[in-house]
Amino acid sequence: MSKKPGLSLVLATIISLSACNTVNGAGKDLKSAGSAVSDASGENKKR
């Protein structure tokens, strides 16, 4: 029975780390999409 708290802590850590990577990747995807939209709209063109 003493292994359950340790196992729970390890599982919570693994889930937290994978969630951070997922959010980080989603942020990069959104930034990329925003840049593509800005480029397509001509907002970044120099005169």
N, C-alpha and C positions, 0 to 999 in steps of 0.2 A: 504493500500500500504506500510505502514512502517514495516510490518511483513516479507516482502520478503527478505530484506538483512539479517535479523536474521535467517530465515529459510535456506537461502543459506549457511550461515556460519555453521550452525548445520549439514547440509547435507555434506558439504565439509569436515568437521571434521570426520564424521562417515566414509566416503569413505576413507579418509587418514588413519585412524586407521585400517580399515579392510585390506587395502593394505599392511600395515606394518606387520600384522599378516601373510598374505599370503606369503610375501617375506621371513619372518623369517622361516616359515614352509618349504618353498622350499629350503632354505639354509640348514636346518637340514636334509632334504631328500637327497640332493646332498652330504653332508658330509657322511651320512650313506652309500650311494651307493659307494662313493670313498673308504671308509674303507672296504667294502665288496670286491671290486675289488682288493685292495691291499692284503687282506687276501687270496684271491683265487690265486693270482699270486705268493705267497710265499715270497713277499718282506719283510714282517715283521718277518719272522722266524729267531730265534736265532740259531747260529751254536754251 
